[in-house]
Amino acid sequence: METIKQQEVSNLLDFTINAHGGMKNFRKFETISARLICDGILWPMVGHPGSVDDIYVTSNINKQATSHQPFINKDWHTQFTANHVAIVNSNGETVEELSNPRASFAGYTTETPWSQLQLAYFAGYAMWTYFNAPFNFASEGYSVRELETWKEDGEVFRRLEVTFPDDVASHSAVQTFYIDKNGLIKRHDYSVDIAGGSTAAHYLSEYIEVEGIMIATKRNVYIRQEDNTPLFPEPLLVSIDLSEITLK
């Protein structure tokens, strides 16, 4: 894929989408799948240690839907959409389900345990957000604006503030993406509304090209402090390592 020079691009969103492989190429596919190796203190904090240590995920590109498997039980998988989440067994039978899952987090803090369905909801919307960024930002209902640049570790990042539509489930309505000189997302800031608005600085690295699409295979999430800097090196809230990535 030909590198696009930052100075030749006037629109940051177009620059970022093109650097990740281009909209036309991305829209050729219907799903993106990967094996996830996850760690971090979040999972025991919410009452599910080891639940996503080694798991497979598939997200839809054309609509907000995600499935994780095996989930909790080797015979179970999840079915997530923005307004409904279910756990289903290998016979297609619903183990349990929940409509309007976001409402179930009312009053929750970072220390409130989650149910299995709440975990499935969080994992579902999170991976859908990560897999589809930045391509979904050009969709109807999203709004974007460029913020002032940010300097970190000797690099200058352009920043894209994205406001998500009301009908898309994600961490928070407003999120910020840090774009490097090659157009790749290297940091992603948000608040986790379902966990009392806890703030996060989410770092992306070790990009690889899959079917012409650039995908970060390593993600580490830290607490974002009031001055917008991450709290390093601990606590590591979440780590995600992706492999066996396929687009179909």
C-alpha positions in Angstrom: 0.0 0.0 0.0 1.4 3.4 -1.0 2.1 5.7 1.8 0.1 9.0 1.7 2.1 12.0 2.9 0.4 14.0 5.5 1.1 17.4 3.8 -0.8 16.3 0.7 -4.0 15.6 2.6 -6.4 18.4 3.6 -9.0 16.3 5.3 -7.8 14.3 8.3 -10.6 11.7 8.1 -9.9 11.0 4.4 -6.2 10.8 5.2 -6.7 8.3 8.0 -9.2 6.1 6.0 -6.9 6.0 3.0 -3.9 5.1 5.2 -5.8 2.2 6.7 -6.5 0.7 3.3 -9.3 2.9 1.8 -13.0 2.8 2.0 -13.6 1.0 -1.3 -11.3 -1.9 -0.2 -12.8 -2.1 3.3 -16.4 -2.2 2.0 -15.6 -5.3 -0.1 -15.8 -7.3 3.1 -18.7 -8.3 5.4 -16.8 -9.5 8.5 -13.5 -9.3 10.3 -12.4 -12.1 12.7 -9.4 -12.7 14.9 -8.1 -14.7 17.8 -7.7 -12.5 21.0 -5.3 -13.0 23.8 -6.4 -10.6 26.6 -5.1 -9.6 29.9 -5.3 -6.7 32.4 -6.9 -5.8 35.7 -10.4 -5.0 34.2 -11.5 -8.6 33.9 -11.1 -9.6 37.6 -12.4 -6.1 38.6 -15.7 -6.8 36.9 -15.9 -10.4 38.3 -14.7 -12.4 35.3 -11.0 -13.3 35.6 -9.8 -15.4 32.7 -13.1 -15.1 30.8 -11.4 -13.6 27.7 -7.9 -14.9 28.1 -8.0 -16.7 24.7 -11.1 -16.2 22.6 -12.2 -15.8 19.0 -14.2 -12.8 17.8 -16.1 -11.9 14.6 -17.5 -8.4 13.9 -19.8 -7.3 11.1 -18.6 -4.5 8.9 -22.0 -3.3 7.5 -24.0 -3.4 10.8 -23.2 -3.3 14.5 -23.0 -7.0 15.4 -20.3 -9.1 17.1 -19.9 -12.6 18.4 -17.3 -14.1 20.8 -16.6 -17.8 21.2 -16.1 -19.8 23.2 -17.6 -17.6 25.9 -17.5 -18.7 29.6 -18.5 -22.2 28.5 -16.8 -24.0 25.7 -20.2 -24.7 24.1 -21.4 -21.0 24.2 -21.0 -18.0 22.0 -22.4 -14.5 22.2 -24.7 -12.5 19.9 -24.3 -8.8 20.3 -26.1 -5.9 18.7 -26.5 -2.3 19.9 -29.8 -3.0 21.7 -29.7 -6.7 22.5 -27.2 -9.3 23.7 -27.5 -13.0 24.1 -25.5 -16.1 25.0 -26.3 -19.0 22.7 -25.2 -22.7 22.8 -23.9 -24.8 19.9 -27.5 -26.1 19.2 -28.7 -22.5 18.6 -30.6 -22.4 21.9 -30.6 -19.2 23.9 -29.0 -19.6 27.3 -29.8 -16.1 28.4 -30.5 -12.8 26.8 -31.0 -9.1 27.6 -32.6 -6.3 25.7 -31.5 -2.7 26.1 -28.3 -3.9 27.9 -26.9 -0.4 28.4 -29.7 0.5 30.8 -28.6 -2.4 33.1 -25.4 -0.5 34.0 -27.2 2.5 35.6 -25.4 3.6 38.7 -22.4 1.3 38.1 -18.9 2.4 39.1 -15.5 0.9 38.2 -15.9 -1.5 41.2 -19.4 -2.9 40.3 -19.3 -6.6 39.1 -20.9 -7.4 35.7 -23.1 -10.2 34.8 -22.2 -12.6 31.9 -24.5 -10.7 29.6 -23.0 -7.3 30.6 -19.5 -8.7 29.9 -20.7 -9.9 26.5 -22.2 -6.5 25.7 -19.0 -4.6 26.6 -16.8 -7.0 24.7 -19.1 -6.9 21.7 -19.3 -3.1 21.3 -15.6 -2.6 22.2 -14.3 -5.0 19.5 -16.8 -3.7 16.9 -15.5 -0.2 17.6 -11.9 -1.2 17.3 -12.3 -3.2 14.1 -14.4 -0.7 12.2 -12.4 2.5 13.1 -11.8 4.7 11.2 -14.0 3.5 8.3 -17.3 3.9 10.2 -16.6 7.6 10.9 -17.6 8.4 7.4 -21.0 6.8 7.9 -24.3 8.8 8.4 -24.8 10.0 11.9 -21.1 10.5 12.8 -19.5 13.9 13.2 -15.8 14.6 13.2 -13.6 17.6 13.8 -9.8 18.1 14.1 -8.4 19.1 17.4 -5.1 20.8 18.1 -2.0 18.5 17.7 -0.6 16.5 20.6 3.0 15.8 21.3 4.0 12.5 23.0 7.3 10.5 23.1 8.9 12.8 20.5 6.0 12.5 18.0 3.4 15.0 16.9 -0.1 13.5 16.4 -3.0 15.1 14.6 -6.2 14.4 16.6 -9.6 13.5 15.3 -12.6 14.0 17.7 -15.5 11.7 16.7 -19.0 12.0 18.0 -20.9 8.7 17.6 -24.6 8.4 16.7 -27.0 7.7 19.4 -27.9 4.3 17.9 -24.3 3.0 18.0 -23.1 1.4 21.2 -19.6 2.3 22.2 -17.6 3.5 25.2 -18.8 7.1 25.1 -20.5 9.5 22.7 -17.3 11.5 22.1 -13.9 9.8 21.5 -10.6 11.1 20.3 -8.2 9.4 17.9 -4.5 10.3 17.6 -3.1 10.0 14.0 0.6 9.6 13.2 2.4 11.1 10.3 1.5 8.0 8.2 -2.2 8.3 8.9 -2.4 5.4 11.4 -4.3 5.5 14.6 -1.8 5.2 17.5 -3.9 6.3 20.5 -7.6 6.3 21.2 -9.1 8.2 24.2 -12.6 7.7 25.6 -14.6 7.4 28.8 -16.2 4.2 29.7 -19.7 5.4 30.5 -21.0 2.0 31.7 -18.2 2.0 34.4 -18.9 5.3 35.9 -17.2 7.3 33.2 -13.7 6.0 33.9 -11.2 7.5 31.5 -8.9 5.6 29.2 -5.9 6.1 27.0 -5.8 3.2 24.6 -2.5 2.6 22.6 -2.3 0.8 19.2 0.8 -0.8 17.8 2.4 -3.5 15.7 0.2 -2.9 12.6 0.0 -5.5 9.9 -1.6 -5.5 6.5 -4.5 -8.0 6.0 -6.2 -8.0 2.6 -4.9 -4.4 2.1 -6.3 -3.2 5.4 -4.0 -2.0 8.2 -4.8 -3.6 11.5 -3.1 -3.0 14.9 -2.3 -6.4 16.5 -1.4 -5.0 19.9 -3.6 -2.8 22.1 -2.8 -1.6 25.7 -5.2 0.5 27.7 -4.2 2.7 30.7 -5.9 5.2 32.9 -6.0 8.7 31.3 -5.2 11.4 33.9 -6.6 14.9 34.1 -3.7 16.4 32.1 -4.5 14.0 29.3 -1.4 11.9 30.0 -1.6 8.1 30.6 -0.8 6.6 34.0 2.2 4.4 33.1 3.2 1.6 33.4 0.6 0.4 35.9 -2.2 -0.3 36.2 -2.6 -2.0 32.8 -6.4 -2.0 32.4 -6.6 -4.1 29.3 -4.2 -5.7 26.9 -5.3 -7.3 23.6 -3.1 -9.2 21.2 -4.7 -10.2 17.9 -3.7 -13.0 15.6 -5.3 -15.2 12.9 -7.0 -12.1 11.5 -9.3 -12.7 8.5 -11.5 -10.4 6.4 -14.3 -12.1 4.4 
